Amino acid sequence: LQDEETRKDYDYMLDHPEEYYRHYYHYYSRRLAPKVDVRLVILVTVCAISVFQFFSWWNSYNEAINYLATVPKYRIQATEIARQQGLLNKTKEKGKNRRSKEEIREEEEEIIKDIIKNKIDIKGGYQKPKIYDILLFQILLAPFYLCKYIGWYCWWIYCFTIKGQEYGVEEKLYIIRRYMKMSKSQFDSLEEHQKETFLERQLWIRENYEVYKREQEEELKKKMAMDPRWKRYRRWMKNEGPGRLTFMDD
């Protein structure tokens, strides 16, 4: 009875002995209650998720680099840069420092991958991971991001709603991205010529975007109509689709 709460329960039991079910509930709820602080559990969980997140992103980034190293376009450019910098010549040393062909090939491969990492800016889901993008830092920086967004939103209202200024390129692309319902990383991964097409067609204007959207939907329908796999699927759905009932006379 060293705890104040348990003493209160004990005094209540002495005053109301007939409420034995209530006494049992309070006794076992305190006896079986977890001893670990909930805040600590949440902190450990967030940290574990953040570590998994970071290493998962690094794995995706390395997979992207390994893939680009097999693409002739990027491999030839990286090899040419390595030759100009004299990096490949160092791998073919003679004499005591001479190494096997396998060791030389592995070192050349690492040199090419390093050049691709430094020269190519990978965007989207395979971009180089940043420590500030993991869950732990996102939670810690949430107040800062909220204040930043409020300030940006007030600036937008003041410049383009109250003063009626014309949109700049970044503002136009932002509106187009919102219409397309794409995240910033997804939109950044698009090719530059696609963004130029968006600007040329003035897709930041709602009416122009609706026309563009209908055109894309029609084009997708035509591709699906011409695709042999979709033709086979439609034939299968028509003739032997799931849930089809047939009545056959014995």
Secondary structure by P-SEA (a helix, b strand, c coil): cccaaaaaaaaaaaacccaaaaaaaaaaaaaacccccaaaaaaaaaaaaaaaaaaaaaaaaaaaaaaaaacaaaaaaaaaaaaaaaaaaaaaccccccccaaaaaaaaaaaaaaaaaaccccccccccccccccaaaaaaaaaaaaaaaaaaaaaaaaccccccccccaaaaaaaaaaaacccaaaaaaccaaaaaaaaaaccccaaaaaaaaaaaaaaaaaaaaacaaaaaaaaaaacccccbbbbbcc
